C-alpha cells in the first residue's frame, strides 16, 4: 500500500510540473546588452510597411494600365501615319514622322520618371518609418537593458531570445499605426537627401 501511494504521489507531481513551471517562469523579457532584429521583416511586417506596400502596388498597377493605353494609342497613330505615307509628299511625311518620334521620346521620358517616382516611394516610406520608430525602438532597448541592436541578417549565430523583431513590430504598430498621418513622400525627386536613413543599429546610452 505504501509503494502504491508513493507512485500515485509521484505521478501527481509529474502531472502538475508544467503548471508549476508555467507559474514560476519569469515574465520579464531576457535582459541582454546586444539585441537583434530583421530590418526587412520589421518594416514589411508592420502596419506602416503593409500600407506602404499596398500604396506602391496600386501606383504600379495604375502606371502599368496607363502604359498599356499609351502603347495602344501610339500603335494606332503609327499605323495611321504609315497608311497615308503613299499619299503624302516625302518632305511632309518626314516632318510628320519626326514629330511622331519626338512625341514617343517625350512620352517615354515621362513614363520612366513616373516609374522612378514609384521606386523612390519605397525608400522614402522606409526612411519616414525608421525616423518615427526610433523613439519606440529606444524604449524597447531600455526595457531590455540593451545598448545596441544589430541586424540579424549580418550575424552568423545568435540566440532567438535576443531577437526583438516581433516585439518591435507590436510596439511600433501600437504607437504609430499605419503612418497615415505622416506626410506622404514627395516624388519623383522631392525626397530630402539629408533626411533620416534606415539605421544599421540603434543604441541608447542613457
For each residue, the residues with C-beta under 8 A, 3 or more apart:
1: 4 5
2: 5 6
3: 6 7
4: 1 7 8
5: 1 2 8 9
6: 2 3 9 10
7: 3 4 10 11
8: 4 5 11 12
9: 5 6 12 13
10: 6 7 13 14
11: 7 8 14 15
12: 8 9 15 16
13: 9 10 16 17
14: 10 11 17
15: 11 12
16: 12 13 19 20
17: 13 14 20 21
18: 21 22
19: 16 22 23
20: 16 17 23 24
21: 17 18 24 25
22: 18 19 25
23: 19 20
24: 20 21
25: 21 22
26:
27:
28: 31
29: 143 144 167
30: 144 161 162
31: 28 144 145 146
32: 35 144 145 146 161 162
33: 145 146 147 148
34: 146 147 148 149 150 162
35: 32 140 141 144 146 148 149 150 162 163 164
36: 149 150 151 152 155 158 162 163 164 165
37: 41 42 149 151 152 163 164 165 168
38: 41 42 151 152 153 163 165
39: 42 43 151 153 198
40: 43 44 153
41: 37 38 44 45 165 169
42: 37 38 39 45 46 49 165 168 169 172
43: 39 40 46 48 49 126 129 130
44: 40 41 49 50 53
45: 41 42 49 50 165 169
46: 42 43 49 50 129 169 172 173 176
47: 50 51 173 176 177 178 179
48: 43 51 52 125 129 132 172 173 176 177 178 179
49: 42 43 44 45 46 52 53 125 129
50: 44 45 46 47 53 54 178
51: 47 48 54 55 178 179 180
52: 48 49 55 56 121 122 125 126 129 179
53: 44 49 50 56 57
54: 50 51 57 58
55: 51 52 58 59 121 125
56: 52 53 59 60 118 121 122 125
57: 53 54 60 61
58: 54 55 61 62
59: 55 56 62 63 118 121
60: 56 57 63 64 118
61: 57 58 64 65
62: 58 59 65 66
63: 59 60 66 67 111 114 115 118
64: 60 61 67 68
65: 61 62 68 69
66: 62 63 69 70 111 114
67: 63 64 70 71 111
68: 64 65 71 72
69: 65 66 72 73
70: 66 67 73 74 107 111
71: 67 68 74 75
72: 68 69 75 76
73: 69 70 76 77
74: 70 71 77 78 103 104 107
75: 71 72 78 79
76: 72 73 79 80
77: 73 74 80 81 100
78: 74 75 81 82 100
79: 75 76 82 83
80: 76 77 83 84
81: 77 78 84 85 93 96 97 100
82: 78 79 85
83: 79 80
84: 80 81 87 88 93
85: 81 82 88 93
86:
87: 84
88: 84 85 92 93 96
89: 92 93
90: 93 94
91: 94 95
92: 88 89 95 96
93: 81 84 85 88 89 90 96 97
94: 90 91 97 98
95: 91 92 98 99
96: 81 88 92 93 99 100
97: 81 93 94 100 101
98: 94 95 101 102
99: 95 96 102 103
100: 77 78 81 96 97 103 104
101: 97 98 104 105
102: 98 99 105 106
103: 74 99 100 106 107
104: 74 100 101 107 108
105: 101 102 108 109
106: 102 103 109 110
107: 70 74 103 104 110 111
108: 104 105 111 112
109: 105 106 112 113
110: 106 107 113 114
111: 63 66 67 70 107 108 114 115
112: 108 109 115 116
113: 109 110 116 117 188
114: 63 66 110 111 117 118 188
115: 63 111 112 118 119
116: 112 113 119 120 188
117: 113 114 120 121 187 188
118: 56 59 60 63 114 115 121 187
119: 115 116 122 123
120: 116 117 123 124 185 187 188 189 191
121: 52 55 56 59 117 118 124 125 185 187
122: 52 56 119 125 126
123: 119 120 126 127 191
124: 120 121 127 128 185 186 187 191
125: 48 49 52 55 56 121 122 128 129 179 185
126: 43 52 122 123 129 130 198
127: 123 124 130 131 185 191 195 196 197 198
128: 124 125 131 132 179 182 185 195
129: 43 46 48 49 52 125 126 132 133 176 179
130: 43 126 127 133 134 196 197 198 199
131: 127 128 134 195 196
132: 48 128 129 135 176 179 182
133: 129 130 136 137 168 172 176
134: 130 131 137 138 196 199 202
135: 132 138 139
136: 133 139 140 168 171 172 175 176
137: 133 134 140 141 149 168 172 202
138: 134 135 141 142 202 204
139: 135 136 142 143 171
140: 35 136 137 143 144 164 167 168 171
141: 35 137 138 144 146 147 148 149 202 203 204
142: 138 139 145 146 204 206
143: 29 139 140
144: 29 30 31 32 35 140 141 164
145: 31 32 33 142
146: 31 32 33 34 35 141 142 149 203 204
147: 33 34 141 203 204 205
148: 33 34 35 141 201 202 203
149: 34 35 36 37 137 141 146 164 201 202 203
150: 34 35 36 154 155 201
151: 36 37 38 39 154 155 200 201
152: 36 37 38 155 158 163 165
153: 38 39 40
154: 150 151
155: 36 150 151 152 158
156:
157:
158: 36 152 155 162 163
159: 162
160: 163
161: 30 32
162: 30 32 34 35 36 158 159
163: 35 36 37 38 152 158 160 166
164: 35 36 37 140 144 149 167 168
165: 36 37 38 41 42 45 152 168 169
166: 163 169 170
167: 29 140 164 170 171
168: 37 42 133 136 137 140 164 165 171 172
169: 41 42 45 46 165 166 172 173
170: 166 167 173 174
171: 136 139 140 167 168 174 175
172: 42 46 48 133 136 137 168 169 175 176
173: 46 47 48 169 170 176 177
174: 170 171
175: 136 171 172
176: 46 47 48 129 132 133 136 172 173 179
177: 47 48 173 180 181
178: 47 48 50 51
179: 47 48 51 52 125 128 129 132 176 182
180: 51 177
181: 177
182: 128 132 179
183:
184:
185: 120 121 124 125 127 128 190 191
186: 124 189 190 191
187: 117 118 120 121 124 190 191
188: 113 114 116 117 120
189: 120 186
190: 185 186 187
191: 120 123 124 127 185 186 187 195
192: 195
193:
194:
195: 127 128 131 191 192
196: 127 130 131 134
197: 127 130
198: 39 126 127 130
199: 130 134 202
200: 151
201: 148 149 150 151
202: 134 137 138 141 148 149 199
203: 141 146 147 148 149
204: 138 141 142 146 147
205: 147
206: 142
